[in-house]
Amino acid sequence: LNELYVKDHQKFIDYNIRDVELVDRLEDKLGLITLAMTIAYKGGVNYNDTFANVPVWDAIINRNLRDRGIIENGRKYQTKDGQIEGAYVKDPQIGLHKWVVSFDLNSLYPHLIMQYNMSPETIVGDRIDCSVNDLLDNKHYDIPDGHCMSARGNLFKTEPKGLLPSLVEEFYNDRVVTKQEMLKAEQELQIFEGDKFERYKLEKKIATLGNQQMAIKILMNSLYGAMSNEYFRYFDNRIAESITMSGQLTIRYAEKVINEYINKILKTVEVDYVIAIDTDSLYIDLGSFVDATLGSNVS
């Protein structure tokens, strides 16, 4: 490029203009720069900080505490006492399957944080000896009043609402409203009959709302990433594993209930109709169900 700058300056300028045009076209299609700017605005951080979970959530939490007149005690360094147990992934049933449907749990980890009221100031007591398999078998545990137990066996106070659940709920409700506005604008665009300028304004509105709701989704889902990072000042191995293990329990319980239901409908015994699971998604083979209700010739 330096040689081009010296020997053919005009071509060098044209080359750079073309690069800018390509980046601009990519931005129009993907909106990644706008998305990063939206996350930075929502999180209250610099643009470079949007590429990591820790700085964004550090800023969000500390700003919320400051607004409530609470002073954070300072950075606390902790180390992981081992690898954090991750999500549940079921080995798929190999082969060709017809009539496969998928069910996805909506914002699983954020909802678990709200459901169990998981937060550094709500976790209490020692870990109760339990396992996901025991909980799936409905094993009974004595849990003190005013507490709930995660699938890891950690107890959390149910009142008052913790800092993290409050922030997640605020983000979630904000996303629901923003997404509804986006969908409404998309419906308006489908029947729009105005001039090009008004159409462009509506398309711009849809793009802006889409970026806003996606930024909120990314922020919510990135909280677990921060909680499982030992360099995050609010890192807690117990909370991080409570999230993942409770996620395991939720998706595996869904698998159990679905298999029981389909076996009951089709009068089969212990047939596994869930052909694959990944974190928050179930893939179900309804081929036998379709054959039994509509006939095997349906394609």
C-alpha positions in Angstrom: 0.0 0.0 0.0 2.9 2.4 0.7 4.3 1.7 -2.8 0.8 2.3 -4.3 0.7 5.6 -2.3 3.9 6.7 -3.8 3.6 5.5 -7.4 -0.1 5.9 -8.1 -1.7 8.2 -5.5 -5.1 8.4 -7.3 -5.4 4.7 -7.4 -4.5 4.6 -3.7 -7.3 7.0 -3.0 -9.8 5.1 -5.1 -8.8 1.9 -3.3 -9.5 3.4 0.1 -12.8 4.8 -1.1 -13.8 1.3 -2.3 -12.9 -0.2 1.1 -15.1 2.3 2.9 -18.0 1.6 0.5 -17.7 -2.1 1.2 -17.6 -1.6 5.0 -20.7 0.6 4.6 -22.5 -2.0 2.6 -21.6 -4.7 5.1 -22.9 -2.5 7.9 -26.2 -1.9 6.0 -26.7 -5.7 5.8 -25.3 -6.9 9.1 -25.5 -3.9 11.4 -22.6 -5.0 13.5 -21.2 -1.6 14.2 -24.6 -0.2 15.1 -25.1 -3.3 17.4 -21.8 -2.7 19.1 -22.7 1.0 19.6 -26.1 0.0 21.0 -24.5 -2.4 23.5 -22.0 0.3 24.5 -24.9 2.7 25.1 -27.0 0.2 27.1 -24.0 -0.9 29.1 -22.5 2.5 29.6 -19.1 1.4 28.4 -16.6 2.3 25.7 -17.0 0.7 22.3 -13.9 -1.6 22.7 -15.5 -3.0 25.9 -18.4 -4.5 24.1 -16.3 -7.4 22.9 -16.1 -8.9 26.4 -18.7 -9.8 29.1 -16.9 -8.6 32.2 -16.5 -4.8 31.5 -20.1 -4.4 30.4 -21.7 -6.1 33.4 -19.2 -4.5 35.8 -20.4 -1.1 34.6 -24.1 -2.1 34.6 -24.0 -3.4 38.2 -21.8 -0.6 39.6 -24.0 2.1 38.0 -27.1 0.5 39.4 -25.5 0.3 42.9 -24.4 3.9 42.7 -27.9 5.0 41.8 -29.2 3.2 44.9 -26.6 4.8 47.1 -24.6 1.6 47.6 -20.8 1.6 47.5 -19.1 -1.5 46.1 -16.4 -2.9 48.5 -13.7 -3.1 45.9 -12.3 -5.7 43.5 -12.2 -9.2 45.0 -10.1 -11.7 43.1 -11.2 -15.4 43.3 -10.0 -18.4 41.5 -12.0 -21.3 40.1 -11.6 -24.5 42.1 -12.0 -26.5 39.0 -13.8 -26.5 35.7 -17.4 -25.3 35.9 -19.9 -27.9 34.9 -21.5 -26.9 31.7 -24.7 -27.4 29.8 -26.4 -30.7 29.0 -25.8 -32.0 25.5 -27.5 -35.3 24.5 -25.8 -37.5 21.9 -28.1 -37.4 18.8 -29.9 -40.5 17.6 -28.0 -41.2 14.4 -30.0 -41.7 11.2 -32.7 -40.2 9.0 -35.7 -38.8 10.9 -38.9 -37.5 9.5 -41.2 -34.9 11.0 -38.6 -33.5 13.4 -39.6 -30.4 15.4 -37.6 -28.3 17.8 -38.5 -26.5 21.0 -36.3 -23.8 22.4 -36.6 -22.5 25.9 -36.9 -18.7 25.9 -33.8 -17.0 27.5 -33.0 -20.1 29.7 -30.1 -18.7 31.8 -31.7 -15.3 32.4 -34.9 -16.9 33.5 -33.1 -19.3 35.8 -31.4 -16.3 37.5 -34.8 -14.8 38.1 -36.5 -18.1 39.0 -34.0 -19.0 41.7 -33.3 -15.3 42.7 -29.6 -16.0 42.1 -27.4 -13.1 43.2 -24.2 -12.7 45.4 -26.2 -11.2 48.2 -29.0 -13.9 48.2 -26.9 -17.1 48.3 -26.8 -18.6 51.8 -25.7 -21.7 53.7 -23.8 -24.8 52.7 -24.4 -26.8 49.6 -27.0 -29.6 50.0 -25.9 -32.9 48.7 -28.1 -33.5 45.6 -27.8 -34.4 42.0 -29.7 -33.6 38.8 -30.7 -37.3 38.5 -32.1 -37.3 42.1 -34.1 -34.1 41.3 -35.4 -35.7 38.1 -36.6 -38.7 40.2 -38.5 -36.1 42.5 -36.3 -36.9 45.5 -37.5 -34.8 48.5 -35.2 -32.3 50.2 -35.9 -30.3 53.4 -35.5 -26.6 52.3 -35.9 -23.8 54.9 -38.8 -21.5 54.5 -38.1 -18.4 52.4 -35.4 -20.2 50.4 -35.2 -22.2 47.1 -32.5 -24.7 46.1 -30.7 -24.8 42.7 -29.9 -28.0 41.0 -26.4 -27.7 42.4 -27.7 -27.8 45.9 -27.1 -24.1 46.8 -29.8 -22.2 48.7 -31.0 -18.7 47.7 -33.2 -16.4 49.6 -36.5 -15.8 47.8 -36.9 -12.3 49.3 -36.0 -9.6 48.7 -35.4 -9.8 45.0 -31.7 -9.9 44.3 -29.6 -7.4 42.3 -28.9 -9.7 39.3 -32.6 -10.9 39.0 -33.8 -7.3 39.2 -31.4 -6.2 36.4 -32.3 -9.2 34.2 -36.0 -8.7 34.7 -35.6 -5.0 33.7 -33.7 -6.0 30.6 -36.1 -8.7 29.7 -39.2 -6.5 30.0 -37.5 -3.8 28.0 -36.7 -6.3 25.2 -40.3 -7.6 25.1 -41.6 -4.1 24.6 -38.9 -3.3 22.0 -39.5 -6.5 20.1 -43.3 -5.9 20.0 -42.7 -2.5 18.5 -40.4 -4.0 15.9 -42.9 -6.7 14.9 -45.7 -4.0 14.7 -43.5 -1.9 12.4 -42.7 -5.0 10.2 -46.4 -5.6 9.8 -47.0 -2.0 8.8 -44.2 -2.3 6.2 -45.9 -5.3 4.6 -49.0 -3.2 3.8 -47.2 0.1 3.3 -48.2 2.1 0.3 -46.5 5.5 0.9 -43.6 7.2 -0.9 -40.0 6.0 -0.9 -38.9 8.4 1.8 -41.6 7.3 4.3 -40.8 3.7 3.5 -37.1 4.3 4.2 -38.0 5.9 7.6 -40.1 2.8 8.5 -37.3 0.5 7.4 -34.8 2.5 9.5 -37.2 2.3 12.5 -37.3 -1.5 12.1 -33.5 -1.8 11.9 -33.1 0.4 14.9 -35.6 -1.5 17.0 -34.1 -4.8 15.8 -30.6 -3.6 17.0 -32.0 -2.5 20.3 -33.8 -5.8 21.1 -30.7 -7.8 19.9 -28.4 -5.7 22.1 -30.6 -6.4 25.1 -30.6 -10.2 24.3 -26.9 -10.3 24.0 -26.5 -8.4 27.3 -28.8 -10.8 29.2 -27.2 -13.9 27.8 -23.7 -12.6 28.5 -24.4 -12.3 32.3 -23.6 -16.0 32.7 -20.4 -15.6 30.8 -19.4 -12.8 33.3 -20.5 -14.8 36.3 -18.3 -17.8 35.2 -15.2 -15.6 34.7 -12.9 -15.5 37.7 -11.7 -12.0 36.7 -15.2 -10.6 37.2 -15.4 -8.9 40.6 -18.8 -10.6 41.3 -17.6 -14.1 40.2 -19.0 -16.9 42.3 -18.4 -20.5 41.2 -21.5 -21.6 43.2 -23.8 -19.2 41.2 -22.2 -20.0 37.9 -22.7 -23.8 38.4 -26.1 -23.2 39.9 -27.1 -21.7 36.5 -25.7 -24.4 34.3 -26.9 -27.3 36.5 -30.4 -25.9 36.9 -30.4 -25.5 33.1 -29.5 -29.2 32.9 -32.4 -30.0 35.2 -34.9 -27.9 33.2 -34.1 -29.3 29.8 -33.9 -32.9 31.0 -37.2 -32.5 32.8 -38.7 -31.2 29.6 -37.3 -34.3 27.8 -38.8 -36.6 30.5 -42.3 -35.0 30.4 -42.4 -35.0 26.5 -41.4 -38.6 26.3 -44.0 -39.6 28.9 -46.7 -37.7 27.1 -45.9 -39.1 23.6 -45.6 -42.7 25.0 -49.0 -42.3 26.6 -50.6 -41.0 23.4 -49.1 -43.7 21.2 -49.4 -46.4 23.8 -45.7 -47.2 23.6 -43.4 -48.1 26.5 -40.2 -46.1 27.3 -39.5 -45.1 23.6 -37.2 -42.1 23.4 -38.7 -39.6 21.0 -36.2 -36.8 21.9 -33.5 -37.4 19.3 -31.1 -34.6 20.4 -30.7 -31.9 23.1 -28.3 -28.9 23.2 -28.4 -26.6 26.3 -31.9 -25.1 25.8 -33.2 -26.9 22.7 -35.0 -30.2 22.2 -35.4 -32.0 18.9 -38.3 -34.4 18.8 -39.1 -37.1 16.2 -42.8 -37.0 15.6 -42.7 -39.5 12.7 -44.5 -42.2 14.7 -47.1 -39.7 15.9 -47.8 -38.5 12.3 -48.0 -42.1 11.0 -50.4 -43.0 13.8 -52.7 -40.0 13.3 -52.5 -39.2 9.5 -51.1 -42.4 8.0 -47.6 -43.4 6.8 -48.2 -42.1 3.3 -48.1 -38.5 4.4 -44.9 -36.7 3.2 
